Amino acid sequence: MKSIIVVILLVFTNAIFAQKINQLDTNGKRDGVWRKNFDGTKVLRYEGQFAHGKEVGTFKFYKNIKNKPVLTAVKEFQDNTTVADVTFLASNGKTISKGQMDGKKYIGDWVYYHNNSDKVMTTEHYNTNGKLDGERLVYYENGQLAERAFYKNGLLEGKSTWVSENGVVLKEFQYKNDVLQGMSKYYDQEGNLIAEGAYKNGRKDGIWKYYKDGKVDEEKDFTKYSSNPYQK
């Protein structure tokens, strides 16, 4: 008799818990604990909790690897906003990147890490529209700066610099609205200037100088002349 009662209680309890998963409120919005599997499988795709349609607390997202769920992202949702603190993970659990998202948009500061270490690879900033904005830095695994660029609402703007792993500047470009514009310089691995000239609307323009042993070795004129002899 006792065993029958225990079985009934277990069935009743499981039914209650089952009812609490993937439920909708009276307005048809997701409410409470939700879990979803990949289509046609029993492999978990995500799990988290809703409060009348809004994600709250911790959400975990998985990818399907050989019919097993492997954690790929964790989102910690902030109260009273749609913003979440997000961490993306590799299959071995290592952090790939972290920052904030508002819906599907990246916002604020983001940090990316090298594949085989916990060293920072890239730092960048996104505005509230989800566009790159401000300084973007890329580092070698030894911590040496590799690239520095500036963005304005998703477009390259101003000076961009490339640096060797030994700290030698290799290239310096100027951008305007994501297009090469203005003076650019190229250097060799020892930091010696090897070429310089201007870009105009993304193409070389005017006189470019090419150096050898610290002296001008060649000059090329990239001025775009009109095919109309009466047009200056």
Residue pairs with C-beta under 8 A, 6 or more apart in sequence:
20 32
20 33
21 32
21 33
21 34
21 35
22 30
22 33
22 34
22 35
22 36
23 30
23 31
23 32
24 30
24 31
25 31
25 52
25 53
27 52
27 53
29 50
29 52
29 53
30 50
30 53
31 50
31 51
31 52
31 53
32 49
32 50
33 47
33 48
33 49
34 46
34 47
34 48
34 49
34 50
35 44
35 46
35 47
36 44
36 45
36 46
36 47
37 43
37 44
37 45
38 44
38 45
38 64
41 64
41 67
43 62
43 64
43 67
43 68
43 69
44 62
44 69
45 61
45 62
45 64
45 69
46 59
46 60
46 61
46 62
47 59
47 60
48 55
48 57
48 58
48 59
48 60
48 75
49 55
49 56
49 57
49 58
49 59
50 56
54 77
54 82
55 75
55 77
55 84
56 77
56 79
57 76
57 77
58 74
58 75
58 76
58 77
59 74
59 75
59 77
59 84
60 71
60 73
60 74
61 71
61 72
61 73
61 74
61 75
62 69
62 70
62 71
62 72
63 69
63 70
63 72
63 91
64 70
65 91
70 91
71 89
71 93
72 88
72 89
72 91
73 86
73 87
73 88
73 89
74 86
74 87
74 89
75 84
75 85
75 86
75 101
76 84
76 85
76 86
77 83
77 84
78 84
78 85
81 102
82 102
82 103
83 100
83 101
83 102
83 107
84 100
84 101
84 102
85 98
85 99
85 100
86 98
86 99
86 100
86 101
87 95
87 97
87 98
88 95
88 96
88 97
88 98
89 95
89 96
90 96
90 115
94 113
94 118
95 113
95 118
96 112
96 113
97 110
97 111
97 112
97 113
98 110
98 111
99 106
99 107
99 108
99 109
99 110
99 111
99 126
100 106
100 107
100 108
100 109
100 110
101 107
102 128
102 130
104 130
105 126
105 129
105 130
106 126
106 130
107 126
107 127
107 128
107 130
108 125
108 126
109 123
109 124
109 125
110 122
110 123
110 124
110 125
110 126
111 120
111 122
111 123
112 120
112 121
112 122
112 123
112 124
113 119
113 120
113 121
114 120
114 121
114 141
116 141
117 141
119 139
119 141
119 143
120 139
121 138
121 139
121 141
122 136
122 137
122 138
122 139
123 136
123 137
124 132
124 134
124 135
124 136
124 137
124 151
125 132
125 133
125 134
125 135
125 136
126 132
126 133
127 133
127 153
129 153
129 154
131 151
131 153
131 154
132 151
132 154
133 151
133 152
133 153
133 154
134 150
134 151
135 148
135 149
135 150
136 147
136 148
136 149
136 150
136 151
137 145
137 147
137 148
138 145
138 146
138 147
138 148
139 145
139 146
140 146
140 165
142 165
144 163
144 165
144 166
144 167
145 163
145 167
146 162
146 163
146 165
147 160
147 161
147 162
147 163
148 159
148 160
148 161
148 163
149 156
149 160
149 161
149 175
150 156
150 157
150 158
150 159
150 160
151 157
155 175
155 177
155 178
156 175
156 178
157 175
157 176
157 177
157 178
158 174
158 175
159 172
159 173
159 174
159 175
160 171
160 172
160 173
160 174
160 175
161 169
161 171
161 172
161 173
162 169
162 170
162 171
162 172
163 169
163 170
164 170
164 189
166 189
168 187
168 189
168 190
168 191
169 187
169 191
170 186
170 187
170 188
170 189
171 184
171 185
171 186
171 187
172 183
172 184
172 185
173 180
173 184
173 199
174 180
174 181
174 182
174 183
174 184
174 199
175 181
176 182
179 201
179 202
180 199
180 202
180 203
181 199
181 200
181 201
181 202
182 198
182 199
183 196
183 197
183 198
184 196
184 197
184 198
184 199
185 193
185 195
185 196
186 193
186 194
186 195
186 196
187 193
187 194
188 194
192 211
192 214
193 211
193 214
194 210
194 211
194 212
195 208
195 209
195 210
195 211
196 208
196 209
196 211
197 204
197 205
197 206
197 207
197 208
197 209
197 222
198 204
198 205
198 206
198 208
199 205
200 206
203 222
203 224
204 222
205 222
205 223
205 224
206 221
206 222
206 223
207 219
207 220
207 221
207 222
207 223
208 219
208 220
208 221
208 222
209 216
209 218
209 219
210 216
210 217
210 218
210 219
210 220
211 217
226 232
